[in-house]
Amino acid sequence: MLWLLLGIILLVIAIAGGVIIHPILFVIAILALAAFFFGGGSRRTV
């Protein structure tokens, strides 16, 4: 449980840092993740 909480906190810090440092790169990363999760679901039948 502690590791999960620590992971979530680190993820939030990383996301916040990404937005502050380079918002455009952050948006591209979010779009890539969305494409991977939503678009990749139909292609995983291989």
mmCIF file of the N, C-alpha and C atoms, coordinates in Angstrom:
data_MODEL
# 
_entry.id   MODEL 
# 
loop_
_atom_site.group_PDB 
_atom_site.id 
_atom_site.type_symbol 
_atom_site.label_atom_id 
_atom_site.label_alt_id 
_atom_site.label_comp_id 
_atom_site.label_asym_id 
_atom_site.label_entity_id 
_atom_site.label_seq_id 
_atom_site.pdbx_PDB_ins_code 
_atom_site.Cartn_x 
_atom_site.Cartn_y 
_atom_site.Cartn_z 
_atom_site.occupancy 
_atom_site.B_iso_or_equiv 
_atom_site.pdbx_formal_charge 
_atom_site.auth_seq_id 
_atom_site.auth_comp_id 
_atom_site.auth_asym_id 
_atom_site.auth_atom_id 
_atom_site.pdbx_PDB_model_num 
ATOM 1   N N  . MET A 1 1  ? 0.844  -1.210  0.000   1.00 0.00 ? 1  MET A N  1 
ATOM 2   C CA . MET A 1 1  ? 0.000  0.000   0.000   1.00 0.00 ? 1  MET A CA 1 
ATOM 3   C C  . MET A 1 1  ? 0.870  1.247   0.000   1.00 0.00 ? 1  MET A C  1 
ATOM 4   N N  . LEU A 1 2  ? 1.941  1.214   0.790   1.00 0.00 ? 2  LEU A N  1 
ATOM 5   C CA . LEU A 1 2  ? 2.845  2.358   0.856   1.00 0.00 ? 2  LEU A CA 1 
ATOM 6   C C  . LEU A 1 2  ? 3.518  2.609   -0.486  1.00 0.00 ? 2  LEU A C  1 
ATOM 7   N N  . TRP A 1 3  ? 3.927  1.527   -1.169  1.00 0.00 ? 3  TRP A N  1 
ATOM 8   C CA . TRP A 1 3  ? 4.587  1.684   -2.477  1.00 0.00 ? 3  TRP A CA 1 
ATOM 9   C C  . TRP A 1 3  ? 3.631  2.267   -3.503  1.00 0.00 ? 3  TRP A C  1 
ATOM 10  N N  . LEU A 1 4  ? 2.371  1.830   -3.455  1.00 0.00 ? 4  LEU A N  1 
ATOM 11  C CA . LEU A 1 4  ? 1.369  2.347   -4.380  1.00 0.00 ? 4  LEU A CA 1 
ATOM 12  C C  . LEU A 1 4  ? 1.167  3.843   -4.159  1.00 0.00 ? 4  LEU A C  1 
ATOM 13  N N  . LEU A 1 5  ? 1.059  4.242   -2.885  1.00 0.00 ? 5  LEU A N  1 
ATOM 14  C CA . LEU A 1 5  ? 0.884  5.654   -2.549  1.00 0.00 ? 5  LEU A CA 1 
ATOM 15  C C  . LEU A 1 5  ? 2.091  6.473   -3.003  1.00 0.00 ? 5  LEU A C  1 
ATOM 16  N N  . LEU A 1 6  ? 3.285  5.953   -2.751  1.00 0.00 ? 6  LEU A N  1 
ATOM 17  C CA . LEU A 1 6  ? 4.509  6.635   -3.167  1.00 0.00 ? 6  LEU A CA 1 
ATOM 18  C C  . LEU A 1 6  ? 4.564  6.775   -4.690  1.00 0.00 ? 6  LEU A C  1 
ATOM 19  N N  . GLY A 1 7  ? 4.165  5.721   -5.396  1.00 0.00 ? 7  GLY A N  1 
ATOM 20  C CA . GLY A 1 7  ? 4.152  5.764   -6.860  1.00 0.00 ? 7  GLY A CA 1 
ATOM 21  C C  . GLY A 1 7  ? 3.199  6.818   -7.383  1.00 0.00 ? 7  GLY A C  1 
ATOM 22  N N  . ILE A 1 8  ? 2.023  6.913   -6.782  1.00 0.00 ? 8  ILE A N  1 
ATOM 23  C CA . ILE A 1 8  ? 1.036  7.904   -7.210  1.00 0.00 ? 8  ILE A CA 1 
ATOM 24  C C  . ILE A 1 8  ? 1.552  9.325   -6.952  1.00 0.00 ? 8  ILE A C  1 
ATOM 25  N N  . ILE A 1 9  ? 2.167  9.528   -5.798  1.00 0.00 ? 9  ILE A N  1 
ATOM 26  C CA . ILE A 1 9  ? 2.716  10.854  -5.473  1.00 0.00 ? 9  ILE A CA 1 
ATOM 27  C C  . ILE A 1 9  ? 3.814  11.235  -6.462  1.00 0.00 ? 9  ILE A C  1 
ATOM 28  N N  . LEU A 1 10 ? 4.716  10.296  -6.755  1.00 0.00 ? 10 LEU A N  1 
ATOM 29  C CA . LEU A 1 10 ? 5.793  10.568  -7.712  1.00 0.00 ? 10 LEU A CA 1 
ATOM 30  C C  . LEU A 1 10 ? 5.233  10.848  -9.098  1.00 0.00 ? 10 LEU A C  1 
ATOM 31  N N  . LEU A 1 11 ? 4.176  10.125  -9.479  1.00 0.00 ? 11 LEU A N  1 
ATOM 32  C CA . LEU A 1 11 ? 3.549  10.342  -10.785 1.00 0.00 ? 11 LEU A CA 1 
ATOM 33  C C  . LEU A 1 11 ? 2.959  11.747  -10.876 1.00 0.00 ? 11 LEU A C  1 
ATOM 34  N N  . VAL A 1 12 ? 2.289  12.182  -9.806  1.00 0.00 ? 12 VAL A N  1 
ATOM 35  C CA . VAL A 1 12 ? 1.706  13.526  -9.786  1.00 0.00 ? 12 VAL A CA 1 
ATOM 36  C C  . VAL A 1 12 ? 2.803  14.588  -9.886  1.00 0.00 ? 12 VAL A C  1 
ATOM 37  N N  . ILE A 1 13 ? 3.902  14.386  -9.156  1.00 0.00 ? 13 ILE A N  1 
ATOM 38  C CA . ILE A 1 13 ? 5.019  15.330  -9.212  1.00 0.00 ? 13 ILE A CA 1 
ATOM 39  C C  . ILE A 1 13 ? 5.608  15.375  -10.618 1.00 0.00 ? 13 ILE A C  1 
ATOM 40  N N  . ALA A 1 14 ? 5.759  14.206  -11.242 1.00 0.00 ? 14 ALA A N  1 
ATOM 41  C CA . ALA A 1 14 ? 6.318  14.136  -12.594 1.00 0.00 ? 14 ALA A CA 1 
ATOM 42  C C  . ALA A 1 14 ? 5.407  14.846  -13.603 1.00 0.00 ? 14 ALA A C  1 
ATOM 43  N N  . ILE A 1 15 ? 4.093  14.628  -13.472 1.00 0.00 ? 15 ILE A N  1 
ATOM 44  C CA . ILE A 1 15 ? 3.136  15.275  -14.385 1.00 0.00 ? 15 ILE A CA 1 
ATOM 45  C C  . ILE A 1 15 ? 3.165  16.791  -14.198 1.00 0.00 ? 15 ILE A C  1 
ATOM 46  N N  . ALA A 1 16 ? 3.171  17.243  -12.942 1.00 0.00 ? 16 ALA A N  1 
ATOM 47  C CA . ALA A 1 16 ? 3.207  18.675  -12.672 1.00 0.00 ? 16 ALA A CA 1 
ATOM 48  C C  . ALA A 1 16 ? 4.500  19.287  -13.210 1.00 0.00 ? 16 ALA A C  1 
ATOM 49  N N  . GLY A 1 17 ? 5.621  18.600  -12.997 1.00 0.00 ? 17 GLY A N  1 
ATOM 50  C CA . GLY A 1 17 ? 6.900  19.086  -13.511 1.00 0.00 ? 17 GLY A CA 1 
ATOM 51  C C  . GLY A 1 17 ? 6.901  19.155  -15.032 1.00 0.00 ? 17 GLY A C  1 
ATOM 52  N N  . GLY A 1 18 ? 6.290  18.146  -15.659 1.00 0.00 ? 18 GLY A N  1 
ATOM 53  C CA . GLY A 1 18 ? 6.219  18.129  -17.123 1.00 0.00 ? 18 GLY A CA 1 
ATOM 54  C C  . GLY A 1 18 ? 5.418  19.297  -17.672 1.00 0.00 ? 18 GLY A C  1 
ATOM 55  N N  . VAL A 1 19 ? 4.323  19.627  -16.994 1.00 0.00 ? 19 VAL A N  1 
ATOM 56  C CA . VAL A 1 19 ? 3.486  20.744  -17.442 1.00 0.00 ? 19 VAL A CA 1 
ATOM 57  C C  . VAL A 1 19 ? 4.245  22.062  -17.299 1.00 0.00 ? 19 VAL A C  1 
ATOM 58  N N  . ILE A 1 20 ? 4.972  22.199  -16.196 1.00 0.00 ? 20 ILE A N  1 
ATOM 59  C CA . ILE A 1 20 ? 5.700  23.444  -15.955 1.00 0.00 ? 20 ILE A CA 1 
ATOM 60  C C  . ILE A 1 20 ? 6.874  23.591  -16.928 1.00 0.00 ? 20 ILE A C  1 
ATOM 61  N N  . ILE A 1 21 ? 7.623  22.498  -17.135 1.00 0.00 ? 21 ILE A N  1 
ATOM 62  C CA . ILE A 1 21 ? 8.838  22.577  -17.959 1.00 0.00 ? 21 ILE A CA 1 
ATOM 63  C C  . ILE A 1 21 ? 8.506  22.710  -19.439 1.00 0.00 ? 21 ILE A C  1 
ATOM 64  N N  . HIS A 1 22 ? 7.656  21.821  -19.956 1.00 0.00 ? 22 HIS A N  1 
ATOM 65  C CA . HIS A 1 22 ? 7.372  21.861  -21.396 1.00 0.00 ? 22 HIS A CA 1 
ATOM 66  C C  . HIS A 1 22 ? 5.943  21.418  -21.679 1.00 0.00 ? 22 HIS A C  1 
ATOM 67  N N  . PRO A 1 23 ? 5.006  22.357  -21.662 1.00 0.00 ? 23 PRO A N  1 
ATOM 68  C CA . PRO A 1 23 ? 3.587  22.008  -21.843 1.00 0.00 ? 23 PRO A CA 1 
ATOM 69  C C  . PRO A 1 23 ? 3.299  21.299  -23.161 1.00 0.00 ? 23 PRO A C  1 
ATOM 70  N N  . ILE A 1 24 ? 4.004  21.669  -24.250 1.00 0.00 ? 24 ILE A N  1 
ATOM 71  C CA . ILE A 1 24 ? 3.745  21.069  -25.563 1.00 0.00 ? 24 ILE A CA 1 
ATOM 72  C C  . ILE A 1 24 ? 4.141  19.596  -25.553 1.00 0.00 ? 24 ILE A C  1 
ATOM 73  N N  . LEU A 1 25 ? 5.322  19.308  -25.002 1.00 0.00 ? 25 LEU A N  1 
ATOM 74  C CA . LEU A 1 25 ? 5.770  17.917  -24.889 1.00 0.00 ? 25 LEU A CA 1 
ATOM 75  C C  . LEU A 1 25 ? 4.803  17.118  -24.031 1.00 0.00 ? 25 LEU A C  1 
ATOM 76  N N  . PHE A 1 26 ? 4.298  17.733  -22.973 1.00 0.00 ? 26 PHE A N  1 
ATOM 77  C CA . PHE A 1 26 ? 3.357  17.067  -22.086 1.00 0.00 ? 26 PHE A CA 1 
ATOM 78  C C  . PHE A 1 26 ? 2.080  16.698  -22.837 1.00 0.00 ? 26 PHE A C  1 
ATOM 79  N N  . VAL A 1 27 ? 1.575  17.630  -23.651 1.00 0.00 ? 27 VAL A N  1 
ATOM 80  C CA . VAL A 1 27 ? 0.357  17.361  -24.426 1.00 0.00 ? 27 VAL A CA 1 
ATOM 81  C C  . VAL A 1 27 ? 0.602  16.231  -25.422 1.00 0.00 ? 27 VAL A C  1 
ATOM 82  N N  . ILE A 1 28 ? 1.765  16.239  -26.073 1.00 0.00 ? 28 ILE A N  1 
ATOM 83  C CA . ILE A 1 28 ? 2.101  15.176  -27.022 1.00 0.00 ? 28 ILE A CA 1 
ATOM 84  C C  . ILE A 1 28 ? 2.161  13.825  -26.306 1.00 0.00 ? 28 ILE A C  1 
ATOM 85  N N  . ALA A 1 29 ? 2.747  13.803  -25.102 1.00 0.00 ? 29 ALA A N  1 
ATOM 86  C CA . ALA A 1 29 ? 2.835  12.561  -24.337 1.00 0.00 ? 29 ALA A CA 1 
ATOM 87  C C  . ALA A 1 29 ? 1.442  12.052  -23.964 1.00 0.00 ? 29 ALA A C  1 
ATOM 88  N N  . ILE A 1 30 ? 0.551  12.956  -23.567 1.00 0.00 ? 30 ILE A N  1 
ATOM 89  C CA . ILE A 1 30 ? -0.817 12.562  -23.217 1.00 0.00 ? 30 ILE A CA 1 
ATOM 90  C C  . ILE A 1 30 ? -1.541 11.998  -24.440 1.00 0.00 ? 30 ILE A C  1 
ATOM 91  N N  . LEU A 1 31 ? -1.369 12.645  -25.591 1.00 0.00 ? 31 LEU A N  1 
ATOM 92  C CA . LEU A 1 31 ? -2.000 12.147  -26.815 1.00 0.00 ? 31 LEU A CA 1 
ATOM 93  C C  . LEU A 1 31 ? -1.451 10.784  -27.193 1.00 0.00 ? 31 LEU A C  1 
ATOM 94  N N  . ALA A 1 32 ? -0.138 10.594  -27.032 1.00 0.00 ? 32 ALA A N  1 
ATOM 95  C CA . ALA A 1 32 ? 0.483  9.306   -27.346 1.00 0.00 ? 32 ALA A CA 1 
ATOM 96  C C  . ALA A 1 32 ? -0.062 8.209   -26.431 1.00 0.00 ? 32 ALA A C  1 
ATOM 97  N N  . LEU A 1 33 ? -0.192 8.517   -25.136 1.00 0.00 ? 33 LEU A N  1 
ATOM 98  C CA . LEU A 1 33 ? -0.748 7.547   -24.194 1.00 0.00 ? 33 LEU A CA 1 
ATOM 99  C C  . LEU A 1 33 ? -2.198 7.219   -24.544 1.00 0.00 ? 33 LEU A C  1 
ATOM 100 N N  . ALA A 1 34 ? -2.967 8.231   -24.896 1.00 0.00 ? 34 ALA A N  1 
ATOM 101 C CA . ALA A 1 34 ? -4.367 8.015   -25.257 1.00 0.00 ? 34 ALA A CA 1 
ATOM 102 C C  . ALA A 1 34 ? -4.464 7.145   -26.509 1.00 0.00 ? 34 ALA A C  1 
ATOM 103 N N  . ALA A 1 35 ? -3.605 7.419   -27.495 1.00 0.00 ? 35 ALA A N  1 
ATOM 104 C CA . ALA A 1 35 ? -3.604 6.628   -28.724 1.00 0.00 ? 35 ALA A CA 1 
ATOM 105 C C  . ALA A 1 35 ? -3.201 5.188   -28.425 1.00 0.00 ? 35 ALA A C  1 
ATOM 106 N N  . PHE A 1 36 ? -2.253 5.027   -27.513 1.00 0.00 ? 36 PHE A N  1 
ATOM 107 C CA . PHE A 1 36 ? -1.784 3.686   -27.163 1.00 0.00 ? 36 PHE A CA 1 
ATOM 108 C C  . PHE A 1 36 ? -2.886 2.881   -26.474 1.00 0.00 ? 36 PHE A C  1 
ATOM 109 N N  . PHE A 1 37 ? -3.559 3.501   -25.502 1.00 0.00 ? 37 PHE A N  1 
ATOM 110 C CA . PHE A 1 37 ? -4.559 2.773   -24.733 1.00 0.00 ? 37 PHE A CA 1 
ATOM 111 C C  . PHE A 1 37 ? -5.865 2.575   -25.503 1.00 0.00 ? 37 PHE A C  1 
ATOM 112 N N  . PHE A 1 38 ? -6.346 3.630   -26.191 1.00 0.00 ? 38 PHE A N  1 
ATOM 113 C CA . PHE A 1 38 ? -7.636 3.529   -26.863 1.00 0.00 ? 38 PHE A CA 1 
ATOM 114 C C  . PHE A 1 38 ? -7.508 2.949   -28.265 1.00 0.00 ? 38 PHE A C  1 
ATOM 115 N N  . GLY A 1 39 ? -6.475 3.343   -29.008 1.00 0.00 ? 39 GLY A N  1 
ATOM 116 C CA . GLY A 1 39 ? -6.279 2.814   -30.362 1.00 0.00 ? 39 GLY A CA 1 
ATOM 117 C C  . GLY A 1 39 ? -5.625 1.447   -30.340 1.00 0.00 ? 39 GLY A C  1 
ATOM 118 N N  . GLY A 1 40 ? -4.800 1.187   -29.344 1.00 0.00 ? 40 GLY A N  1 
ATOM 119 C CA . GLY A 1 40 ? -4.077 -0.090  -29.296 1.00 0.00 ? 40 GLY A CA 1 
ATOM 120 C C  . GLY A 1 40 ? -4.945 -1.248  -28.882 1.00 0.00 ? 40 GLY A C  1 
ATOM 121 N N  . GLY A 1 41 ? -6.124 -0.977  -28.329 1.00 0.00 ? 41 GLY A N  1 
ATOM 122 C CA . GLY A 1 41 ? -6.999 -2.058  -27.871 1.00 0.00 ? 41 GLY A CA 1 
ATOM 123 C C  . GLY A 1 41 ? -7.474 -2.929  -29.011 1.00 0.00 ? 41 GLY A C  1 
ATOM 124 N N  . SER A 1 42 ? -7.723 -2.341  -30.181 1.00 0.00 ? 42 SER A N  1 
ATOM 125 C CA . SER A 1 42 ? -8.226 -3.119  -31.310 1.00 0.00 ? 42 SER A CA 1 
ATOM 126 C C  . SER A 1 42 ? -7.097 -3.808  -32.062 1.00 0.00 ? 42 SER A C  1 
ATOM 127 N N  . ARG A 1 43 ? -5.878 -3.308  -31.929 1.00 0.00 ? 43 ARG A N  1 
ATOM 128 C CA . ARG A 1 43 ? -4.754 -3.894  -32.664 1.00 0.00 ? 43 ARG A CA 1 
ATOM 129 C C  . ARG A 1 43 ? -4.060 -5.004  -31.887 1.00 0.00 ? 43 ARG A C  1 
ATOM 130 N N  . ARG A 1 44 ? -4.480 -5.263  -30.648 1.00 0.00 ? 44 ARG A N  1 
ATOM 131 C CA . ARG A 1 44 ? -3.781 -6.256  -29.837 1.00 0.00 ? 44 ARG A CA 1 
ATOM 132 C C  . ARG A 1 44 ? -4.196 -7.683  -30.145 1.00 0.00 ? 44 ARG A C  1 
ATOM 133 N N  . THR A 1 45 ? -4.954 -7.875  -31.215 1.00 0.00 ? 45 THR A N  1 
ATOM 134 C CA . THR A 1 45 ? -5.415 -9.212  -31.562 1.00 0.00 ? 45 THR A CA 1 
ATOM 135 C C  . THR A 1 45 ? -4.352 -10.006 -32.308 1.00 0.00 ? 45 THR A C  1 
ATOM 136 N N  . VAL A 1 46 ? -3.247 -9.388  -32.654 1.00 0.00 ? 46 VAL A N  1 
ATOM 137 C CA . VAL A 1 46 ? -2.178 -10.056 -33.419 1.00 0.00 ? 46 VAL A CA 1 
ATOM 138 C C  . VAL A 1 46 ? -1.514 -11.106 -32.544 1.00 0.00 ? 46 VAL A C  1 
# 
